[in-house]
Amino acid sequence: MTREEFTHFVEETIEEVICLAERECGKALPRPYVFRWLGPSEPLITENAIEQIVQRVFVDEKHIYPCVDIGVGDLLDDSTLLIIGSVAGFAPRPFGNNWTGRKGPFVRIVGARLLNRMAGEPVGPSNDDIFAYSIPDMENLRQ
């Protein structure tokens, strides 16, 4: 997979995870978003998020990090979506299916803070060290 093809794949993945979050919370979500890698003191990426993801995940045409959790983590006070991501510690390898059986490295997740907020429940304090989320594609693996 070329870098250009992977960039397009990341763009499609962002829209997929937003649609997944909409399905999981039962509400339409806005499309403006910012991005942040999970981890202590990771900066909020407000511009060129797609390129930042590509830079971190795509090594070359034969080496891509194979397991990356990505999804809508929360809705910020200004109604901007917070997309979060986390690269697992596996060595890069050729583009293929991830452990959920989906094409590519992205494991789609939905943040508990977003689900709680959309349900009108308390979201709790924000803590960069702890981020709870669900993996909806796990349901497919149980069948």
N, C-alpha and C positions, 0 to 999 in steps of 0.2 A: 504494500500500500504506500502510495506516495504521500509526501507531506501535505500536498494540496488536497488529496482525497481524504486524508485523516482530518484536516481542518474542517472540511465539509461534514464529515462524520461527527465531529464535536458539535458543530452548529446544530445538526439534527438531534443530537443527544440532549442538548439544552432544552430544545422545544419538547422533546419526549418527556423529560423529567418534570417539566412544568405541567404538561397534560396529565401525567401520572399523579402529581400532587393534587391537581384539580379533581381527578376521579376519587382519590382517597379522602379528600376533605369535603367533597360535594359542593364546591363553590368555584366560580371563575376567579382566576388570579390575574393580576396585571402582568405585563410583559417586561417592563423595565426591571433590570436585575443588576446586582453586583455579585462578585464572587470572592470567596475566601477559602484557602486551604485550611483544613483543620490542624490545630496545633497551637501551642503557646506562642503568642505574639506574632501570628501570621497576619500580614496586612490585608486590608480590604482592597480588592482590585475593582476599581470603578471604570476603567477604560481598558479596552483590548483584552477582555477576559478570555476569549476564545484562544487568542495567541498565547496567553500565559499558560493555559491548559495544554496546548499543543507543545510548547517548549518543555514542560515538565514530564509529559507522558511519551511523546514521540522522540525516539533516539535517532533512528534512521529507517529506511524502508523495510528492514528485516528485524528491527528491534523496537518494540513498544512495551511499556510497562503493562502487564497483563491483567491487573486487578486494581481498579480505581472506583471507590465509592463516590457517587455524585448524585446530588438532588437538591430539592428546595428545602432549606433548613428552617427558614422563618420568613415572616413578612415584617419589614422594618416599619418604624413609626411613620415614615413618609410614603408608605405603600409601595416601596421597592422590595422586590424579592431578594432574599439572600440565598444564593446557590452555594453549596459547600462541596468540597471534594477532599478525598484522602487517598493517597497512593499507598497501596500495601507494599510490603518489603520483598516482593518477588523480583527476580532478575528479569530484565527485558527479554522478549522472545518475539517470534513472528506474530502478526495480527491473526487472531482466531477467536473462538468462542471463550467466554469466561466461565467460571464455575456455576453460574446460574443457567448456562446454556445459551445465553444471548450472544449475538455477534459483537465482537469488540471487547475492550477492557472494562467498560463501564457497568458497574453494578448500581442499578437505580435505587435510590433511597428517598425516604420522606422523613423530615425532621419532626420529632415529637413536639417541639415548640410550635411549629406551624399547625400541626393537627390540633393541639390544645387550643391555640388562638382561634382557629376557625370554628371550633366547637363551643367557643365562649367559656372555656375552662381556664383556670390560672396556668400561666406558662412557666412560672417559677423564675428564679434568678438566672441570668446569663452567666455561664461559666465556660471559658475556653478549654478547660481541662476535661470537661464532661459534656458529651454531645450524644443524646439519645435519638435513635431513629429506627424506622422499620424498613424492611426489605420486602416490598410487595411480591417480587418474583419468587420468593421462597415458597409461596403457595403453590406455584407450578411444580416445584421439586417434590412436594409432599404427595402429589397425586400419582 
